C-alpha cells in the first residue's frame, strides 16, 4: 500500500506464521500487520515506557503509545508516501 494513509512499514515477505500442523512462511499485508504490532508491543513493553502502560485506558494513552512508536520508527529512504514514518526497530 502507498499513500498518505501509510503510518509505518513492516516486513511482509517470509514471515513465519502458524498453520495447521506447524509453521510456514507467509507473505502480504496480513503478515506485515502482526509483524508491526509485535515490534510495537516489544517497544512499548520496555522499562522506559512503563508510565504510558500505567495510564488509564483512554484516547490519551492510545495517542501516547502511537507517538512512541512513530517517533521510534526509522526511515528507510523511500519517503512518507511509501513508508510513512518508517520501520519499527
C-alpha positions as CSV (number, residue, x, y, z in Angstrom):
1,X,0.0,0.0,0.0
2,X,1.1,3.5,-0.7
3,X,-0.2,7.0,0.1
4,X,-0.8,9.4,2.9
5,X,-2.6,6.8,4.9
6,X,0.6,4.8,5.5
7,X,2.0,5.3,9.0
8,X,4.6,2.5,9.3
9,X,6.4,0.0,7.2
10,X,6.9,-3.6,8.2
11,X,8.3,-6.7,6.6
12,X,5.6,-8.6,4.7
13,X,7.5,-11.4,3.0
14,X,8.7,-14.6,4.5
15,X,7.0,-14.0,7.9
16,X,6.9,-17.2,9.9
17,X,3.3,-17.9,10.9
18,X,1.3,-20.8,12.4
19,X,-0.5,-23.2,10.0
20,X,-2.3,-26.5,10.6
21,X,0.4,-28.9,11.8
22,X,3.1,-26.3,12.5
23,X,4.7,-23.2,10.9
24,X,5.2,-21.8,7.4
25,X,6.4,-18.6,5.8
26,X,3.7,-16.3,4.6
27,X,3.6,-13.1,2.6
28,X,1.4,-10.0,2.3
29,X,0.0,-7.1,4.3
30,X,-1.8,-9.6,6.5
31,X,1.6,-10.6,7.7
32,X,3.1,-7.1,7.9
33,X,0.4,-6.0,10.3
34,X,1.2,-8.6,13.0
35,X,4.9,-8.0,12.5
36,X,4.5,-4.3,13.1
37,X,2.2,-5.0,16.1
38,X,4.7,-7.3,17.6
39,X,7.5,-4.8,17.2
40,X,5.3,-2.0,18.7
41,X,4.4,-4.3,21.7
42,X,8.1,-5.0,22.3
43,X,8.9,-1.3,22.2
44,X,6.0,-0.3,24.4
45,X,6.8,-3.2,26.9
46,X,10.2,-1.8,27.6
47,X,11.0,-0.4,31.0
48,X,11.2,3.1,29.6
49,X,7.5,3.0,28.6
50,X,6.0,1.8,31.9
51,X,4.5,5.3,32.6
52,X,2.4,5.0,29.4
53,X,1.3,1.5,30.2
54,X,0.2,2.7,33.6
55,X,-2.1,5.4,32.1
56,X,-5.9,5.0,32.1
57,X,-7.1,3.1,29.0
58,X,-8.4,6.0,27.0
59,X,-7.5,8.1,24.0
60,X,-4.7,9.9,25.8
61,X,-3.0,6.5,26.4
62,X,-3.6,5.5,22.8
63,X,-2.1,8.8,21.5
64,X,0.9,8.4,23.7
65,X,1.5,4.8,22.5
66,X,1.2,5.9,18.9
67,X,3.6,8.8,19.4
68,X,6.3,6.5,21.0
69,X,6.0,4.1,18.1
70,X,6.0,6.7,15.3
71,X,9.0,8.6,16.8
72,X,11.0,5.3,17.1
73,X,10.3,4.4,13.5
74,X,13.4,4.5,11.3
75,X,13.1,5.9,7.8
76,X,14.3,3.6,5.0
77,X,14.8,6.4,2.4
78,X,11.6,5.8,0.3
79,X,9.7,8.9,1.6
80,X,6.5,9.1,3.6
81,X,4.2,8.1,0.7
82,X,5.8,4.7,0.6
83,X,7.0,4.1,4.2
84,X,5.1,6.5,6.4
85,X,7.4,7.2,9.4
86,X,9.5,4.1,8.6
87,X,10.0,0.7,10.2
88,X,9.9,0.0,14.0
89,X,13.4,-1.1,15.0
